[in-house]
Amino acid sequence: MSERDLRIGEFCLSNETNDSTVALYVREERKIVDGRALIFNASGPHNLMMEIHYIQLENGNKWVIGGRAFNGPMWIFSQLNKRLKISVNNKEQGFAMDLTIPTPSKKNPDRYTTSMTTIRELSGIYPNIFNLLQENGVDEIDLRSNLLNDTSSRKKFYTCLMKNPDCLAPVLIYFLTRIVALTKEYEKLLDEGKINPVQASHYAEFRFKGSETGADDLSRVDSLVRNMENGDFEDESVHLEYKTTFCLPSERHGNKVKDTVDIVLIEVASMLNTDGGLTVIGVTDPQDSDSKDWKVRGIAREIKEKGGMDSFKQFVSGSLCSRFGTGMVSSNISYHIQIINNLPVLIFDVEPSMTAIAKFKPSGNKVKNRLNQMNETQGIWVRVEDSSRLVAGNSILEWFSNRFTND
């Protein structure tokens, strides 16, 4: 072991790195961005050996994520593979990284997600964790509300503040809160007989391959939310649509609740039949805003009128399934309720349907009447630039041939 290596019990983090160039597609910029990946090696019990990649792009984006080179428990690899990255965020106060520990997702307990943690839980990973981080580049550790003046839903998260991100701290944070924490969880689940000790072994196959960082798996939802929080609204496009409301009626337009939901989910339908994208609800159109800019208005009233968050989520899920069918929804559509500037917004994340037509069955009378005039009960919408278009008549055959028939 090198004198520069850092050892915590059976775990070891090597300070020696390999430097690899990377060129990654950044969704929010819609282009390839060059950068570098500093590749660290980590090892631990249960034959654990893996790489940690510290990605630093030329546009300023920085994050830490596990590489594909891995040997050890398959359960740990399945949790880390292209997941659970930690961003290094450039704030006015310095460079910030949240201290979160993976815990079972409420929706899918087998899939761990990051969540708020306590000092006691962090100390359970390593008793002197705060001192160790400060010895390796962290200047301050406190709640986001105290360090960053954060008033969002993450205000009670502990965060680390660094003046200079070019230190060991970002990698050390990943090492402790991802690798060490998940290994301890693995051992607990193994003792309880809840998982099997299956091993994964493809360390040599992917070792030192900077392109295999999982870095191109940037969450487009997280990217969009971050930009919106900073007042940077991307214009509507083939991949992005904003809507003011999900289920409020409109006397001005003569829309009842079901009509309003149809209007929103037609945009989702058009993305299913094109290239996918995001539909964001709770944003005021520039034409209806005093500032003449996009503005977050949120969906708090809709959540309240539906009886709270749980009832609102059930309404959203039911609305999706009744219009697209459970199969299409489970395979291609997910939704998120994010807090932006203290206001809840609803975001549909849509993957394109490349093996089946996404037919839309409306519930409101307005769209039903339109389809009835065509002797149809379901419609096919596609995305054309920044709007949805109903495909009808001979155009359906042409569209189908272009999308599903191989040359």
C-alpha positions in Angstrom: 0.0 0.0 0.0 1.3 3.4 -1.0 2.0 6.0 1.8 -0.5 8.2 0.0 -3.3 5.6 0.3 -6.1 6.2 2.8 -7.3 3.3 4.8 -10.5 3.0 6.8 -10.7 -0.5 8.4 -10.8 -2.9 5.5 -11.4 -0.2 2.9 -8.7 1.5 1.0 -8.7 4.6 -1.3 -5.7 5.2 -3.4 -4.7 8.8 -3.9 -2.8 8.0 -7.1 -4.8 8.7 -10.2 -5.0 8.1 -13.9 -6.1 11.0 -16.0 -8.4 10.3 -19.0 -9.9 12.7 -21.5 -13.7 12.4 -22.0 -16.2 13.9 -24.4 -19.7 13.7 -23.0 -23.1 14.7 -24.3 -24.7 17.3 -22.0 -28.4 17.3 -22.5 -29.1 20.8 -21.2 -26.6 22.2 -23.7 -27.5 19.7 -26.5 -23.9 19.2 -27.4 -20.7 17.2 -26.7 -18.5 18.8 -24.0 -14.9 17.9 -23.6 -13.3 17.3 -20.2 -11.3 15.0 -18.1 -11.9 12.1 -15.7 -9.5 11.6 -12.8 -9.7 7.8 -12.0 -9.1 6.6 -8.5 -9.0 3.0 -7.2 -10.9 1.8 -4.2 -10.9 -1.6 -2.5 -12.7 -3.2 0.4 -14.0 -6.5 1.9 -15.9 -9.1 -0.1 -13.2 -8.9 -2.8 -14.3 -5.3 -3.6 -12.2 -3.5 -6.1 -13.5 -0.6 -8.2 -12.8 2.7 -9.8 -14.1 6.1 -8.8 -14.3 8.8 -11.6 -14.1 12.5 -10.8 -15.5 14.1 -14.0 -14.6 17.7 -14.7 -16.0 19.2 -17.9 -14.9 22.3 -19.6 -18.3 23.9 -19.1 -17.7 23.8 -15.3 -19.8 20.7 -14.6 -18.2 18.4 -12.0 -19.4 15.2 -10.4 -18.1 12.0 -8.9 -19.5 8.6 -10.0 -18.4 4.9 -9.9 -16.7 3.5 -13.0 -17.7 0.4 -14.9 -14.5 -1.4 -13.7 -15.8 -3.4 -10.8 -15.1 -6.5 -8.8 -17.2 -7.5 -5.8 -20.8 -8.0 -4.7 -23.2 -7.7 -7.6 -25.7 -6.0 -5.2 -23.3 -3.1 -4.7 -22.6 -2.8 -8.4 -26.3 -2.8 -9.2 -26.8 0.2 -6.9 -23.8 2.2 -8.2 -23.8 1.4 -11.9 -24.5 4.7 -13.6 -26.3 5.8 -10.5 -25.9 7.7 -7.2 -23.4 10.2 -8.6 -22.6 13.3 -6.4 -22.4 16.7 -8.1 -19.9 19.4 -7.2 -22.0 22.5 -7.4 -20.5 25.9 -7.9 -22.3 28.3 -5.5 -21.7 31.9 -4.6 -20.2 30.7 -1.3 -17.9 28.1 -2.9 -18.1 24.6 -4.2 -20.7 22.5 -2.5 -21.4 18.7 -2.2 -24.3 17.3 -0.2 -23.6 14.5 2.3 -26.3 11.9 1.6 -26.5 8.2 2.2 -28.3 5.7 -0.1 -31.5 4.3 1.4 -34.3 2.2 0.0 -36.7 4.0 -2.3 -40.3 4.2 -1.1 -41.5 3.3 -4.6 -39.0 0.4 -5.1 -37.3 -0.7 -1.9 -34.8 -2.8 -3.9 -33.4 0.3 -5.6 -31.6 2.7 -3.3 -31.8 6.5 -3.6 -30.0 9.4 -1.9 -31.7 10.9 1.1 -31.2 13.4 3.9 -29.0 12.0 6.7 -28.0 12.9 10.3 -24.7 13.4 12.0 -25.2 10.1 13.8 -25.7 8.2 10.5 -22.7 9.9 9.0 -20.6 9.0 12.1 -21.8 5.4 11.6 -19.9 5.3 8.4 -16.7 6.6 10.0 -16.6 8.2 13.5 -14.3 11.1 12.6 -15.8 11.7 9.2 -16.0 15.5 9.5 -12.4 15.8 10.7 -11.3 13.5 7.9 -13.1 15.6 5.2 -11.7 18.9 6.6 -8.2 17.4 6.5 -8.6 16.7 2.8 -10.0 20.0 1.4 -13.4 20.7 3.0 -13.6 24.2 4.6 -17.0 24.0 6.2 -19.7 21.4 7.0 -23.2 22.5 8.0 -26.8 22.4 6.9 -27.6 23.9 3.5 -29.8 26.5 5.1 -26.9 27.8 7.1 -24.1 27.5 4.5 -26.0 28.3 1.3 -29.0 30.2 2.6 -31.1 27.4 1.0 -34.9 27.6 1.6 -35.8 24.6 -0.7 -36.8 21.1 0.4 -33.1 20.3 0.7 -32.4 23.0 3.3 -31.9 20.5 6.1 -29.4 18.4 4.1 -25.8 18.5 5.4 -23.4 19.9 2.8 -19.7 20.4 2.4 -18.2 23.7 1.2 -14.8 23.9 -0.5 -12.9 26.9 -1.9 -11.0 24.7 -4.2 -12.7 21.5 -5.7 -9.3 20.2 -7.0 -8.7 18.3 -3.8 -9.3 14.8 -2.5 -12.5 15.7 -0.7 -15.0 15.1 -3.6 -13.7 11.6 -4.2 -13.4 10.9 -0.5 -17.1 11.9 0.0 -18.1 9.4 -2.7 -15.9 6.8 -1.2 -17.4 7.2 2.3 -21.1 7.8 1.5 -21.4 5.4 -1.4 -18.9 2.6 -1.3 -18.4 2.3 2.5 -22.0 3.0 3.3 -23.4 0.5 0.7 -21.0 -2.2 1.7 -22.2 -1.9 5.3 -25.8 -2.1 4.1 -24.8 -5.1 2.0 -23.4 -6.9 5.0 -26.5 -6.2 7.0 -28.9 -7.5 4.3 -26.6 -10.5 3.8 -26.8 -11.4 7.5 -30.6 -11.0 7.4 -30.8 -13.4 4.4 -32.4 -10.8 2.2 -29.9 -10.9 -0.6 -27.5 -13.4 -2.1 -23.7 -13.1 -2.2 -23.5 -13.1 -6.0 -20.2 -11.6 -7.3 -19.6 -9.3 -10.3 -16.3 -9.4 -12.0 -15.5 -7.1 -14.9 -12.7 -5.0 -13.4 -10.1 -5.8 -16.0 -12.5 -5.4 -18.9 -13.3 -1.7 -18.2 -10.2 -0.6 -16.2 -9.1 2.9 -17.0 -11.6 3.5 -19.7 -12.7 7.1 -19.1 -15.6 6.8 -21.6 -17.1 4.1 -19.3 -17.8 6.5 -16.5 -21.5 6.5 -16.5 -21.1 10.3 -16.8 -23.2 10.6 -19.9 -26.1 9.4 -17.8 -26.9 12.9 -16.7 -30.4 13.2 -15.4 -32.2 15.6 -17.7 -34.7 16.3 -14.9 -32.0 17.3 -12.5 -30.4 19.5 -15.1 -33.6 21.2 -16.0 -34.5 21.8 -12.4 -31.1 23.2 -11.6 -31.3 25.6 -14.5 -34.9 26.7 -13.6 -33.8 27.4 -10.0 -31.2 29.8 -11.5 -33.8 31.5 -13.7 -32.4 29.9 -16.8 -35.4 28.6 -18.8 -34.7 26.6 -21.9 -37.1 27.5 -24.8 -39.8 25.0 -25.8 -38.6 22.5 -28.4 -39.3 19.0 -29.8 -38.0 17.7 -26.4 -39.5 20.2 -24.0 -42.9 21.6 -23.3 -44.2 23.9 -20.5 -47.8 23.9 -19.2 -49.4 26.1 -16.6 -51.6 23.6 -15.0 -52.3 19.9 -15.0 -55.9 19.6 -13.8 -57.4 23.1 -13.2 -60.5 23.9 -15.3 -60.5 27.0 -17.4 -63.7 29.1 -17.9 -62.0 31.3 -20.5 -61.2 28.3 -22.7 -64.2 26.3 -21.7 -62.1 23.4 -20.4 -63.2 21.1 -17.6 -60.7 19.2 -15.5 -60.6 16.2 -17.9 -60.0 18.5 -20.9 -57.1 20.2 -19.1 -55.5 16.9 -18.3 -56.0 15.8 -21.9 -54.2 18.9 -23.2 -51.2 18.2 -21.0 -51.0 14.5 -21.7 -51.3 15.0 -25.5 -47.9 16.6 -25.2 -46.6 13.5 -23.5 -48.2 11.4 -26.3 -46.4 13.4 -28.9 -43.1 12.8 -27.2 -43.7 9.1 -27.0 -44.2 9.0 -30.7 -41.2 11.2 -31.5 -37.9 11.4 -29.6 -39.1 11.6 -26.0 -38.6 14.6 -23.8 -39.9 16.5 -20.7 -43.3 18.1 -20.1 -43.2 20.5 -17.2 -46.3 21.7 -15.5 -46.5 24.7 -13.2 -44.8 27.3 -15.5 -46.5 30.4 -16.8 -46.1 31.3 -20.5 -44.2 34.5 -21.2 -47.4 35.9 -22.9 -49.2 35.6 -19.6 -46.3 36.9 -17.4 -45.7 40.5 -16.5 -42.0 40.0 -17.0 -42.6 38.4 -20.4 -40.4 35.5 -19.3 -41.1 32.0 -18.3 -42.1 31.9 -14.6 -42.6 29.2 -12.1 -46.1 29.3 -10.6 -46.2 25.8 -9.2 -49.1 23.4 -8.8 -49.8 23.8 -5.0 -53.4 24.7 -5.6 -54.0 21.5 -7.6 -52.3 19.3 -5.0 -54.4 20.9 -2.3 -57.7 20.5 -4.2 -56.9 16.8 -4.8 -56.6 16.3 -1.0 -52.8 16.4 -0.6 -49.7 15.0 -2.3 -50.6 11.3 -2.1 -54.0 11.8 -3.6 -52.6 14.0 -6.3 -50.0 11.4 -7.2 -52.7 8.8 -7.4 -54.7 11.1 -9.7 -51.7 11.6 -12.0 -51.0 7.9 -12.2 -54.6 7.1 -12.9 -54.8 9.8 -15.6 -51.7 8.3 -17.3 -52.9 4.7 -17.2 -56.5 5.5 -18.4 -55.1 7.4 -21.4 -52.1 5.3 -22.4 -52.5 1.9 -20.7 -50.4 0.5 -17.9 -47.8 -1.1 -20.1 -46.9 2.0 -22.0 -46.8 4.0 -18.8 -44.6 1.6 -16.9 -42.1 1.3 -19.7 -41.8 4.8 -21.1 -43.2 7.4 -18.7 -42.1 8.5 -15.2 -43.1 11.6 -13.4 -41.5 13.7 -10.7 -42.7 16.4 -8.4 -39.8 18.8 -7.8 -39.6 21.9 -5.7 -38.3 25.0 -7.6 -38.0 28.2 -5.7 -40.3 26.8 -2.9 -43.0 25.9 -5.5 -43.9 22.3 -6.5 -43.8 21.5 -10.2 -44.8 18.3 -12.0 -42.4 16.9 -14.6 -43.1 14.1 -17.0 -40.0 12.3 -18.2 -40.8 10.6 -21.5 -38.8 7.9 -23.3 -39.7 7.4 -26.9 -41.8 4.3 -27.8 -39.8 2.7 -30.6 -41.6 -0.7 -30.7 -45.2 0.3 -30.5 -47.5 3.2 -31.4 -48.5 5.3 -28.4 -52.2 5.8 -28.9 -53.9 8.4 -26.7 -57.4 7.7 -25.4 -58.9 11.0 -24.2 -61.2 11.4 -21.2 -62.4 14.9 -21.8 -65.3 15.7 -24.2 -63.3 18.3 -26.3 -60.7 15.8 -27.6 -63.3 13.0 -27.7 -65.5 15.1 -30.0 -62.6 15.9 -32.2 -61.8 12.2 -32.6 -65.4 11.2 -33.0 -65.6 13.4 -36.1 -62.9 11.2 -37.5 -64.8 8.0 -36.3 -62.0 7.3 -33.9 -61.8 6.8 -30.1 -58.0 7.1 -29.9 -55.5 9.4 -31.6 -51.8 9.4 -32.6 -50.0 12.6 -31.8 -46.4 13.4 -32.8 -44.0 16.2 -32.0 -43.2 18.8 -34.6 -40.7 21.4 -33.4 -42.3 22.8 -30.2 -45.9 21.6 -30.7 -47.9 18.4 -30.9 -49.8 17.4 -34.1 -52.5 14.9 -34.6 -51.6 12.3 -37.3 -54.7 11.4 -39.4 -55.7 9.7 -42.7 -52.9 8.7 -45.1 -50.4 10.5 -42.9 -50.6 7.7 -40.4 -49.3 5.1 -42.9 -46.5 7.4 -44.0 -45.5 8.1 -40.3 -45.7 4.4 -39.4 -43.5 3.4 -42.3 -40.9 6.1 -41.5 -40.8 5.1 -37.8 -41.2 1.3 -37.7 -40.3 -0.1 -41.1 -36.7 -0.9 -41.8 -35.3 0.0 -45.2 
